[in-house]
Amino acid sequence: MPGLTGVVAAEAGGLLERMEAVLFPVAGQGAERGLAPGFAFTVRGTGGFRERAGVWLAFEGHLLGRPFGDASVPEALLGAFLERGERFLEGVDGSFQVLVRTPDTTYLFMDPTASRRWFFRHGPWGLAFSPEVAPLRTLAPCTVDGANLAQFLVGGRFFAGHTLLEEVHQLLPGEHLVHRDGRIERRRAEPDTVSEESGPLDVEAALTRWSEALERAVLQRWTQARAPALLLTGGWDSRFLFHTVARHVEDTTRLCTVTWGQDLRRLGSDARVAQDIARRFGTRHLALKRCVAQVPETFAAMFQAQSGMTELAFGHADELTLCQQLAERHGVGSLFRGDECFGPTGWNATTEGEVLARLSLPFTADVAGREAWLMGGGADAWAAREAQVRRRVAAAPGGVEALRDTLYFRERVPAFLHHLNYFKAHRLEVFNPLMDREVLALSRALPAAWRTDKRLFKDCYRRQFAEHLDIPFAERSNGVDWARMLKRSPRVAAFLRAGLEALPAPLVPEVFVGVLDGLLRGTVATPAPGVYRVAPEQLVMRAFVLGQWLRDRPISDVVKRAKRSRARAAPASEVSAKHA
């Protein structure tokens, strides 16, 4: 995908070639390469690099307030770094990655919301970075992280900033990494916690500030975008984006709107509402039907494109084809999405446990059935996961609302929502105006009551677009009902079963095959009330994706301990048959 791939090490040029060989292939994507003693990098996408006074700067992406593809950006940023040093990006917004290499230090700078994915690893040999995981796995052996293995089964994603591999990490929103003298340090310049205030709000003044900031965020990005389309659903976020753009263009019939999903005629669904809005404004509306029957053919490519970072590598595998269709058949170059920073929709937190469960971060003791998923019970992995959860709770503000909204942005946004964008970036530039730096700051400063259920944001919509409230909001999505679909698609079910039967350690294949069989028969048992339950269709997809990770044979202490535990518990004949 677009981004910066590179390495700081001896024989860097040769190592970079090895890394580039396993990047997701994108036809026609050009690259610029920088090479100097001890380090090498490649820029793919929109950007370039400059060198002056022994300092190198490479940039990929776009800055707010500058034209998309502005060739002067690398030179301007290099000048700013030479003048201001490490703080040269303060106040800068956009979607970007920046590499700076001085004679003794390497810096990696991520944009305020981590809208462009960037992984890194380091060791005695040096530092390496890439927008995908696979290139980093080529450099040295990797170890499975038991805490993140367990978390993926529970939540369909890893902890923010982590992968399944202990050695490979992801830069988080607004972070920058400093590599000097063989050591690394992760730094963050701006706070990412929300207000704990619960006092009164000057609603009229707040609405004015929000309306102005939201409009500015949308229109600034719209003027940058190449051949843009708006991903339109029946929800608040995408409707706000669409109406803001529609109000400021001369001819709405020249706008392109896109909806995709299953059963596009479903009454009250996102697709039906989007169609009604598109019809009112006369847009060129593209309604694309998802074809989940393609999953056996598209999973491997989607896993590589998404780096297997969420369960969506399986559940949304067919969407990679849709992005290709938008680019090649329909001439779409950029896609506007409504992902935002306002927290969970339609829900008030009452306890700490409810907050964590809502964000797919439940306490380990609440997870039903977990003891059967890993060989030997996986006690060490589950204990490590619990420590990670409690560490995140301890680092967040007190109070359930502040905990909810802080963890939403710290965990759910970079570890799950952004991965809905990353795989699209192989074909389309993705814009998320509601993740604007100014909008983020305003959202965090609101009293909890006005953050909950997007209260102030919804009031902004009602205030600005009241004339369109006669079109109702969607009551249901057009997402895939996987439990139903697997029963109706023997071919996809067989593909899933084959992967589950071949699951490597420490996953227990027969357990997940049994879950799939129960799902297909409609006889899945329901655990006791109050227990956090992973839906069976989600559990089997998560195990399948983890299997793809593990088949690449990372070194795993988790696996070794699990095998020893299983061997001790098995009869002698079984031990000799399975572990000879």
Secondary structure by P-SEA (a helix, b strand, c coil): ccccccccccaaaaaaaaaaccccccccccbbbbbcccccccccccccccccccbbbbbccccccccccccaaaaaaaaaaaaccccccccccccbbbbbbcccbbbbbbcccccbbbbbcccccbbbbcccaaaaaacbbbbbcaaaaaaaaccccccccccccccbbbbcccbbbbbcccbbbbbbcccccccccccccaaaaaaaaaaaaaaaaaaaaaaaccbbbbbccccaaaaaaaaaaaacccccccbbbbbbbccccccccaaaaaaaaaaaaccbbbbbbbccccccccaaaaaaaaccccccccccccaaaaaaaaaccccccbbbbccccccccccccccaaaaaaaaccccccccccccccccccaaaaaaaaaaaaaaaaaaccccaaaaaaaaaaacccccccccccccccccbbbbbccccaaaaaaaaaccccccccaaaaaaaaaacccccccccccccccccaaaaaaaacaaaaaaaaaaaaaccccccaaaaaaaaaaaaaccccccccccccccaaaaaaaaaaaaaaaaaccccaaaaaaaaaaaaaccaaaaaaccc
